[in-house]
Amino acid sequence: MQSHNKRSEHWVVISGVASVTKNNKEFILKKNESTFIPVKIKHRLANKSRIPLIIIEVQTGQYFGEDDIKRFDDIYGRNNNS
């Protein structure tokens, strides 16, 4: 689970099924569906199936550095950069 202070994201599912969490709401996106992640919204993307998930992520805003990521929960053990 993470957020960004300076950028928004738009996710488009190309193949597979995406499990998306925005704030406290979890929902599913299938092929050709998309969602917009506004600045400062907590979000997470997961693939809960065996089918590979392919998405396109478009970032918009004024700054795209890795130090704009605020991590709240990370199963991969990465540090919070903010």
MDTraj code that builds the backbone (N, CA, C; nanometers):
import mdtraj as md
import numpy as np

residues = "MET GLN SER HIS ASN LYS ARG SER GLU HIS TRP VAL VAL ILE SER GLY VAL ALA SER VAL THR LYS ASN ASN LYS GLU PHE ILE LEU LYS LYS ASN GLU SER THR PHE ILE PRO VAL LYS ILE LYS HIS ARG LEU ALA ASN LYS SER ARG ILE PRO LEU ILE ILE ILE GLU VAL GLN THR GLY GLN TYR PHE GLY GLU ASP ASP ILE LYS ARG PHE ASP ASP ILE TYR GLY ARG ASN ASN ASN SER".split()
xyz = np.array([
    [0.0857, -0.1166, 0.0000],
    [0.0000, 0.0000, 0.0000],
    [0.0901, 0.1227, 0.0000],
    [0.0620, 0.2152, -0.0894],
    [0.1455, 0.3344, -0.1013],
    [0.0625, 0.4521, -0.1508],
    [0.1230, 0.5705, -0.1487],
    [0.0617, 0.6898, -0.2062],
    [0.1727, 0.7775, -0.2632],
    [0.1320, 0.8809, -0.3356],
    [0.2255, 0.9765, -0.3946],
    [0.1738, 1.1175, -0.3659],
    [0.2630, 1.2090, -0.3361],
    [0.2248, 1.3478, -0.3104],
    [0.2290, 1.4350, -0.4346],
    [0.2988, 1.3891, -0.5396],
    [0.3211, 1.4763, -0.6545],
    [0.2789, 1.4165, -0.7879],
    [0.2239, 1.2969, -0.7875],
    [0.1821, 1.2374, -0.9145],
    [0.0560, 1.1539, -0.8982],
    [-0.0179, 1.1449, -1.0071],
    [-0.1339, 1.0578, -1.0190],
    [-0.0965, 0.9425, -1.1115],
    [-0.1755, 0.8371, -1.1075],
    [-0.1517, 0.7230, -1.1948],
    [-0.2824, 0.6775, -1.2582],
    [-0.2719, 0.6280, -1.3788],
    [-0.3852, 0.5676, -1.4480],
    [-0.3408, 0.4278, -1.4887],
    [-0.4132, 0.3256, -1.4426],
    [-0.3791, 0.1868, -1.4721],
    [-0.4788, 0.1301, -1.5720],
    [-0.4290, 0.0655, -1.6776],
    [-0.5116, -0.0010, -1.7775],
    [-0.4704, -0.1472, -1.7831],
    [-0.5661, -0.2375, -1.7683],
    [-0.5371, -0.3810, -1.7721],
    [-0.5321, -0.4263, -1.9181],
    [-0.4191, -0.4834, -1.9564],
    [-0.3986, -0.5353, -2.0917],
    [-0.4356, -0.6836, -2.0978],
    [-0.3991, -0.7589, -1.9938],
    [-0.4406, -0.8986, -1.9830],
    [-0.4361, -0.9407, -1.8371],
    [-0.5146, -1.0426, -1.8051],
    [-0.5230, -1.0891, -1.6671],
    [-0.6321, -1.0161, -1.5910],
    [-0.6298, -1.0342, -1.4602],
    [-0.7276, -0.9730, -1.3705],
    [-0.6522, -0.9048, -1.2579],
    [-0.6772, -0.7769, -1.2405],
    [-0.6089, -0.6983, -1.1373],
    [-0.6984, -0.6824, -1.0155],
    [-0.6400, -0.7022, -0.8993],
    [-0.7064, -0.6702, -0.7738],
    [-0.6503, -0.5341, -0.7298],
    [-0.7368, -0.4349, -0.7224],
    [-0.6958, -0.2977, -0.6946],
    [-0.7538, -0.2539, -0.5605],
    [-0.6712, -0.1899, -0.4806],
    [-0.7186, -0.1273, -0.3571],
    [-0.6918, 0.0214, -0.3670],
    [-0.7968, 0.1012, -0.3467],
    [-0.7860, 0.2475, -0.3389],
    [-0.8466, 0.2877, -0.2052],
    [-0.7621, 0.3465, -0.1184],
    [-0.8006, 0.3719, 0.0206],
    [-0.8491, 0.2408, 0.0813],
    [-0.9712, 0.2290, 0.1243],
    [-1.0200, 0.1050, 0.1873],
    [-1.1105, 0.0237, 0.0965],
    [-1.1197, 0.0618, -0.0312],
    [-1.2081, -0.0079, -0.1243],
    [-1.1264, -0.0984, -0.2166],
    [-1.1628, -0.2277, -0.2206],
    [-1.0959, -0.3226, -0.3088],
    [-1.1922, -0.3632, -0.4196],
    [-1.1426, -0.3699, -0.5427],
    [-1.2258, -0.4083, -0.6559],
    [-1.1398, -0.4760, -0.7622],
    [-1.2057, -0.5350, -0.8598],
    [-1.1401, -0.6114, -0.9659],
    [-1.1475, -0.5331, -1.0968],
    [-1.0370, -0.5367, -1.1721],
    [-1.0345, -0.4838, -1.3080],
    [-0.9960, -0.5967, -1.4023],
    [-1.0682, -0.6076, -1.5130],
    [-1.0395, -0.7089, -1.6144],
    [-0.9833, -0.6419, -1.7397],
    [-0.9484, -0.7217, -1.8374],
    [-0.8916, -0.6720, -1.9625],
    [-0.9740, -0.5567, -2.0182],
    [-0.9049, -0.4510, -2.0601],
    [-0.9629, -0.3292, -2.1176],
    [-1.0327, -0.2393, -2.0161],
    [-1.0227, -0.2692, -1.8884],
    [-1.0772, -0.1809, -1.7851],
    [-0.9631, -0.1006, -1.7236],
    [-0.9981, 0.0122, -1.6617],
    [-0.8942, 0.0998, -1.6065],
    [-0.9433, 0.1689, -1.4808],
    [-0.8489, 0.2302, -1.4098],
    [-0.8812, 0.3112, -1.2932],
    [-0.7815, 0.4251, -1.2824],
    [-0.8256, 0.5325, -1.2205],
    [-0.7420, 0.6498, -1.1983],
    [-0.7091, 0.6589, -1.0503],
    [-0.5809, 0.6789, -1.0191],
    [-0.5346, 0.6926, -0.8809],
    [-0.4918, 0.8379, -0.8604],
    [-0.5746, 0.9193, -0.7938],
    [-0.5382, 1.0599, -0.7717],
    [-0.4216, 1.0761, -0.6740],
    [-0.3605, 1.1917, -0.6744],
    [-0.2545, 1.2269, -0.5800],
    [-0.3041, 1.2029, -0.4376],
    [-0.2168, 1.1492, -0.3527],
    [-0.2375, 1.1270, -0.2090],
    [-0.3354, 1.0161, -0.1738],
    [-0.3865, 0.9422, -0.2719],
    [-0.4766, 0.8297, -0.2443],
    [-0.3921, 0.7041, -0.2202],
    [-0.4172, 0.6345, -0.1095],
    [-0.3487, 0.5082, -0.0829],
    [-0.3955, 0.4059, -0.1860],
    [-0.2994, 0.3304, -0.2405],
    [-0.3359, 0.2336, -0.3437],
    [-0.2425, 0.1135, -0.3438],
    [-0.2954, 0.0049, -0.4021],
    [-0.2205, -0.1210, -0.4125],
    [-0.2729, -0.1965, -0.5348],
    [-0.1834, -0.2662, -0.6019],
    [-0.2177, -0.3495, -0.7166],
    [-0.1707, -0.4909, -0.6868],
    [-0.2557, -0.5896, -0.7131],
    [-0.2176, -0.7289, -0.6883],
    [-0.2735, -0.8184, -0.7974],
    [-0.2049, -0.9294, -0.8188],
    [-0.2516, -1.0340, -0.9079],
    [-0.2796, -1.1561, -0.8204],
    [-0.4073, -1.1889, -0.8030],
    [-0.4444, -1.3004, -0.7160],
    [-0.4765, -1.4266, -0.7947],
    [-0.4427, -1.4286, -0.9240],
    [-0.4673, -1.5477, -1.0051],
    [-0.3353, -1.6013, -1.0602],
    [-0.3429, -1.7144, -1.1255],
    [-0.2233, -1.7739, -1.1862],
    [-0.1951, -1.7165, -1.3250],
    [-0.2918, -1.6474, -1.3817],
    [-0.2753, -1.5870, -1.5144],
    [-0.1902, -1.4615, -1.4993],
    [-0.0876, -1.4454, -1.5823],
    [-0.0054, -1.3240, -1.5716],
    [-0.0890, -1.1974, -1.5893],
    [-0.0599, -1.0980, -1.5073],
    [-0.1270, -0.9675, -1.5145],
    [-0.0351, -0.8706, -1.5864],
    [-0.0863, -0.8083, -1.6914],
    [-0.0114, -0.7058, -1.7639],
    [-0.0936, -0.5784, -1.7611],
    [-0.0319, -0.4699, -1.7118],
    [-0.0998, -0.3410, -1.7097],
    [-0.0103, -0.2359, -1.7747],
    [-0.0738, -0.1277, -1.8148],
    [-0.0017, -0.0071, -1.8533],
    [-0.0286, 0.0941, -1.7436],
    [0.0783, 0.1559, -1.6935],
    [0.0651, 0.2600, -1.5918],
    [0.1102, 0.3919, -1.6530],
    [0.0212, 0.4895, -1.6528],
    [0.0542, 0.6229, -1.7008],
    [0.0588, 0.7150, -1.5795],
    [0.1738, 0.7795, -1.5603],
    [0.1903, 0.8719, -1.4481],
    [0.1788, 1.0149, -1.4990],
    [0.1048, 1.0978, -1.4251],
    [0.0924, 1.2393, -1.4601],
    [0.1216, 1.3225, -1.3370],
    [0.1768, 1.4408, -1.3588],
    [0.2091, 1.5296, -1.2479],
    [0.3348, 1.6081, -1.2776],
    [0.3920, 1.6658, -1.1735],
    [0.5091, 1.7510, -1.1887],
    [0.6403, 1.6806, -1.1538],
    [0.6323, 1.5664, -1.0839],
    [0.7533, 1.5000, -1.0364],
    [0.7296, 1.3497, -1.0301],
    [0.8288, 1.2707, -1.0761],
    [0.8108, 1.1263, -1.0863],
    [0.9205, 1.0463, -1.0163],
    [0.9979, 1.1097, -0.9298],
    [1.1068, 1.0427, -0.8603],
    [1.0578, 0.9365, -0.7630],
    [1.1445, 0.8386, -0.7368],
    [1.1111, 0.7311, -0.6430],
    [1.0892, 0.7830, -0.5011],
    [1.1455, 0.8979, -0.4686],
    [1.1274, 0.9525, -0.3338],
    [0.9889, 1.0145, -0.3146],
    [0.9026, 1.0076, -0.4152],
    [0.7635, 1.0513, -0.4014],
    [0.6726, 0.9349, -0.3592],
    [0.7301, 0.8206, -0.3294],
    [0.6511, 0.7047, -0.2861],
    [0.6484, 0.7005, -0.1345],
    [0.5291, 0.7050, -0.0778],
    [0.5113, 0.6869, 0.0667],
    [0.4523, 0.5477, 0.0857],
    [0.5285, 0.4582, 0.1467],
    [0.4843, 0.3200, 0.1661],
    [0.4189, 0.3032, 0.3031],
    [0.3034, 0.2366, 0.3025],
    [0.2317, 0.2067, 0.4261],
    [0.2446, 0.0599, 0.4626],
    [0.2568, -0.0243, 0.3618],
    [0.2667, -0.1688, 0.3822],
    [0.3374, -0.2252, 0.2599],
    [0.4435, -0.3042, 0.2809],
    [0.5203, -0.3555, 0.1688],
    [0.5701, -0.4951, 0.2010],
    [0.5125, -0.5954, 0.1363],
    [0.5508, -0.7338, 0.1621],
    [0.6899, -0.7665, 0.1102],
    [0.7495, -0.6744, 0.0324],
    [0.8815, -0.6971, -0.0232],
    [0.9926, -0.6331, 0.0597],
    [0.9579, -0.5695, 0.1693],
    [1.0581, -0.5153, 0.2604],
    [1.1291, -0.3898, 0.2139],
    [1.0706, -0.3182, 0.1169],
    [1.1329, -0.1933, 0.0727],
    [1.1065, -0.0856, 0.1759],
    [1.2003, 0.0070, 0.1879],
    [1.1883, 0.1164, 0.2841],
    [1.0966, 0.2252, 0.2325],
    [1.0375, 0.2993, 0.3261],
    [0.9587, 0.4158, 0.2912],
    [1.0548, 0.5261, 0.2501],
    [1.0365, 0.5822, 0.1319],
    [1.1269, 0.6831, 0.0787],
    [1.0902, 0.8255, 0.1173],
    [0.9774, 0.8477, 0.1801],
    [0.9379, 0.9853, 0.2095],
    [0.9589, 1.0199, 0.3536],
])
top = md.Topology()
chain = top.add_chain()
for i, resn in enumerate(residues, 1):
    res = top.add_residue(resn, chain, resSeq=i)
    for name in ("N", "CA", "C"):
        top.add_atom(name, md.element.get_by_symbol(name[0]), res)
traj = md.Trajectory(xyz[None], top)
